[in-house]
Amino acid sequence: MNKNQAEGRGKEAKGKVKETVGKVTGNKETEYKGKAEKQGGKAEAKYGDIKSDAKKASKK
């Protein structure tokens, strides 16, 4: 797991927590910020996956 994958998955988890807290408390702003953070984390993790795959392919 590379740096981007780890950071992305961490941001994704953090965003999910914020989203859930926002839903439970009825705070739409926190909920939307959580959703945005979760999506950003998914994108970063996906970038890390692609980067890892490219590195593996270049070694072959």
C-alpha positions in Angstrom: 0.0 0.0 0.0 1.5 3.3 -1.0 1.1 6.7 0.6 -1.8 7.8 -1.5 -3.8 4.7 -0.9 -3.3 4.9 2.9 -4.2 8.6 3.1 -7.1 8.2 0.7 -8.6 5.4 2.7 -8.1 7.4 5.9 -9.9 10.4 4.5 -12.6 8.2 3.2 -13.2 6.8 6.7 -13.0 10.2 8.3 -15.5 11.5 5.8 -17.9 8.6 6.5 -17.8 9.4 10.2 -18.5 13.1 9.6 -21.4 12.2 7.2 -22.9 9.9 9.8 -22.5 12.5 12.6 -24.2 15.1 10.4 -27.1 12.7 9.7 -27.5 11.8 13.4 -27.4 15.4 14.6 -29.4 16.8 11.7 -26.5 19.1 10.7 -26.6 19.2 6.9 -23.4 21.2 6.6 -21.4 18.5 8.5 -23.1 15.8 6.5 -22.2 17.4 3.2 -18.6 18.1 4.2 -18.3 14.5 5.2 -19.6 13.3 1.8 -17.2 15.6 0.1 -14.3 14.4 2.2 -15.3 10.8 1.6 -15.4 11.3 -2.2 -12.0 13.1 -2.1 -10.6 10.1 -0.1 -12.0 7.7 -2.7 -10.3 9.7 -5.5 -7.0 9.8 -3.7 -7.1 6.0 -3.0 -8.0 5.3 -6.6 -5.1 7.4 -7.7 -2.8 5.4 -5.4 -4.2 2.2 -6.8 -3.5 3.3 -10.4 0.0 4.5 -9.4 0.7 1.1 -7.7 -0.6 -0.8 -10.8 1.6 1.3 -13.1 4.6 0.6 -10.9 3.9 -3.1 -11.0 3.4 -3.1 -14.7 6.7 -1.3 -15.4 8.6 -3.9 -13.5 7.4 -6.7 -15.8 
